[in-house]
């Protein structure tokens, strides 16, 4: 009997590499690789626009302490990709070492990516650090969302996780356009999440980053007017970037309310720029 070999400590817990090109007017995978606890479901097309949709799956069901995930996404010239996840990203207890995810995204000339994952749920005693580096051509288009929610804990209290850090670094045409560093540490007595200018009495946080040469002040104002009825508490902010793009942040007490805001914004952009119907990911 051959003795089982120990796992290679240098290999990530999960690794995914996906390159999408344009063939016959549709997006298709020109290169695909995965190993460990990451997969993609076979591609599908939500409409006749040619935009291909891929869904990332973690068969392990959640992230644990010491896990490292590497994701590399490339969208070639004039191709369009919609990327989502099969379900929420769940971060469980991480004693000894945080769970890490490194993502690199490259968009070629005229390429577009809509990255709309399900929510990130951080459970009690969880530490999670996510770093995303995006490299765009001058005329490529990026729409990228995140929703962070607290997981269940036995005592019923919110914010029992240790730390969530989401760092997004966006380069356009070889120059740094935006650096967005979100750090949430519920146990830090110097900055309690319930305090003024933090989360106050809200529990859920939504973010959207959009970079596209068609973004201007008029579009941001239109989005503000459109989203205002969905934000009765005034917990939504929209800001132009130092370039053709904007950042959105919103607070809420539910994932559903945040998703409604984010999808309303996405649907306006999809219709305005590509004449597409509202986004329906057809997961449920």
C-alpha positions, 0 to 999 in steps of 0.5 A: 500500500502506498503511503499517503503523502502530506499536503503541500503546505505551499499550496493555497486552500483554494485557487481559481484562475479564469480568463474570459475572451470574446468569440462569436460575439459572446464571452467564453472561457479561454483559460480555466484552472482550479485546485483545492476548495474553489470551483466555478459552475459551468457558464451560462448566459442570462440574456442575448447580450453575449455577457457570460456568467460564472458562479464561484463555488466553495465546496468546503462550505466556509473559510477557517483559520489559516485558509488562503485563497487565490483568485485570478480573473482576466477579461480580454479585449471587448469581452464581458463577464458577470461573476458571482458566488453560489452562496454567502462566504462564511468565515468561521472561528480562526484561532491562530491565523486569519483566513485570507483571500487574494484576488487579482483582476485584469480587464483589457481594452473595452472589457467589462466585469460585474462582480456581484458576490453574495454577502460575507458573513463573519461568525464569532472569533473570526478574522478575515482579510481580503485584498483585491488588486484591479488593473483596468485599461482606460476604456474598460468597465468595472462594477464590484460589490461587497456586503458584510454581515455579522454571523450568529453567536450563541449569546445573540450578540452582534459583532462577535467576530474579531476583524474584517478587512477589505482592501481594494486597490484599483489601477487604471491605465497604469496609474493608481485610481483608488485605494479603498481600505475597509477595516472593522474591529468590533473588539477595539475599545477605541472605536466601538462599532456602535459609536458615532461615525462608525456603524452606530446601531446598524449591523450590515454594510454594503459597498460598491465601486464602479470605474467606467469612462461614462461615469460623471457627476450627472450620473452620480446625482441620478443614482442618488435621486433613484436610491433616496427612497430606499434610504429613509434613514440617510445611511447611503453615501455616493462619492465621485472618485478622482477619475471616471468612477464612484464609490457607494457605501450604505448601512442597514439592518438587513442584507435584503435592504442593502441588496435592493440598493445595490441591485437598483444601481446595477440595473440602472447601469446595465440598462443605460450602458448595455440596454440589458434587463434588470439583473436576475442571478437565478440562484434560488 
